[in-house]
Amino acid sequence: MATRQLSAALTHRLGQDATSGLQQLLDSEKEHVLNVAAERFERRLTEEVSGLRVDIVRELHGIRVDLFKWSFLFWIGQVAAVVGVLTFMLRNRG
């Protein structure tokens, strides 16, 4: 970790040992804060991805139901058309 230079006034006021100790404390706390922030970010990202996954599954389920409904209507129409054509052919064959 790169060490920062604290101001000369602070170094003069605290002394070299206290300044070094303060710098180490700040560096260690910075690591802790970064770790906590990374953990929170990962947890939030996991929650968002899980929610997105649930939304996608629901959307796909809705699409599948709509596809089944339209497919059923298409086949009913096709059966009706074939029955109509056969009825027409059988009535007019003689």
N, C-alpha and C positions, 0 to 999 in steps of 0.2 A: 504494500500500500504506500503510495507516495506521501511523504510527510509535507505538511504545510508549514509555512513560515508564519508564526504569530507576530503581531506587531512588537516593535522594539520596546514600546512603553509597557506593554503587558509582560514581556520577558523581564524587563527591569523591575517592575513592581512585584512580580511573583518570584522571580529568581529562576535560574536555569532548571533546577530539579522540578519545581512545581510546574513550570511551563511544559517540560517534557511529560510529566504525569498527566497534565491537562490534555495534551495532544494525544497521548495514548488512550485516555478515557473517551475523547471525542471519536477517535478512530474505531474503538471497540463498539461504542454505541451506534456508530454509523453502520457497522456490519449488522448489528442486531436489528436496527430499524429497516435496513434493506431486506433482511431475512423475513421479518414479519410482513413487510409489504409484498414480498414475492409470494409468501404463503397465502395471504389474503387474495392476491390476484389470481393465483392458481385455483383457490376454492371458488371464487366468483366465476372464473372462466368455466370450471367444471359444472357449476350450477346453470350457467347460461347455455352451455352445450347440451346438457341434459334436457333443459326446457325446450331447446330447439329441436332436439331429437323427438320429443313427445309431440310437438307441433307438427313435425313432418309426418310422423306415423298417423296422426289424426287426419291430416290433409290427404295422405295417400288412401286412407280408409274411405274418406268421402269421395274421392275420385273413383275408387274401385266400385263403390255403390252406384254412383252415377253411370259409370261404364256398363255395369250389369243391367241397370234399368234401361238404358238406351239400346243395349244389345237385345234385351228381351222384346222391347217394342219393335225393333227392326225385324226380328224373326217372326213375330206375330203378323207384321205387315207382309212379310214374304209368304207366309203360309196362307194368308187371306188372298194374296194375289194369285198364287198357284191354284187355290181352290176356285177362285173366280175364273181363271183361264180354263181349267178342266171342266167346270160347269158349262161355260160357253161352248167349248168344243163338243161336249157330250150332247148338248141340246141341238146343235146345228149339224150333227153328223149325218142325219138321214134326210 
